[in-house]
């Protein structure tokens, strides 16, 4: 079940959709490209970088507020 869920998430991201995973997080693709004068001039080679944009949701943000931190001893 998890494999099919993650496959669907990957497909949606590849289609340019923002994927909302409940109150846990959202994830989407973002990128940068060369500026072109006309839409017709834009091609796949215009794309310079693609990145994954992860935004924690309320549940993760709340968990981080309650977390305690300590230095790891060597």
N, C-alpha and C positions, 0 to 999 in steps of 0.2 A: 504494500500500500504506500509506504513512504517513497519508494522508487518512482511510482507513477505520479505521486504528488510533486516530487522535485522535477520530474520530466516536464510536467505541465507548467510549473513555475518557470523553468528555463525557456520553454516555448513562448510563453507570454512575454518574458523579458526580451527575447529575440524579436518579437513583433512590436516592440516599443511601448508595451503597456507597463503601468505601475502595478506591481503585485502587492496586495495588502494581505498580510498573514495575521489576521485577527488583531488583537491588541499587542502582538509581539513585535512586529516590525513591518516596514515596507522596503521593497527593493526595486530598482529600475536600472536601466542602462543609460549612460550619458556619454557624450563625446564632444570632440572638437574637430573642426575641419578648416580647410582653406576657404577664405571668402571668395565668392564668385559673383560676377556681375549679373548673371541671369540664372534662373532655376535650371534651364537647359544645360548649362555649363557644369552643373554639379554631377560628379561621378563617384564611384566607390573609391577611386584613388584620391579624391578630395579629403577623405576622412584621415585625420592625423592620429587620433587617439580615441579609444573606447575605455570606459571605466564602469565599474559597478557602484551604484549609489545605494548605500544601506542607511536607513533611518530607524533607530530604535523606537518602538511604540511605548505606550504608557506603561505596560507591564514591565518591560525591561528598564525603563527610566526609574520606575518606582523601586525595583529591586536594587538598582545601583545606589539609590539614596539610602537604602537600609543596610547596605553591605558595610562590613568593617574591613579595614586594610591594615596590614602589618608588614614590616620589613622581613624578607626571607633571610634566615641566618645562613652564613657561608659554611 
